[in-house]
Amino acid sequence: MPRTPSKGLTFEKLRELARAGAEDALKRLRAEIGAIERTFPELATGEQRRAAVKEVKASTRRMSAAARKTVSQRMKKYWAERRKAKA
């Protein structure tokens, strides 16, 4: 059951105004995307974008099992010392 907002606006009218505002914002965003793609054409092609994403993903570092083990031992020692100091 939709409530009628104050100042005489019906729910339908309010929704219509919100939709018009959203359409205007979308139109401005699409124009901005077009301007960016004209300035930087390499961003417009999907293949180059996918290659860039793949490169970023490949460059992220993952910890090896040996590194995880070293960190684990170091943190166990750290927390043991903290518990000892607290007691």
Helices and strands as residue ranges (DSSP letters): H 11-39, G 41-43, H 46-59, H 65-86
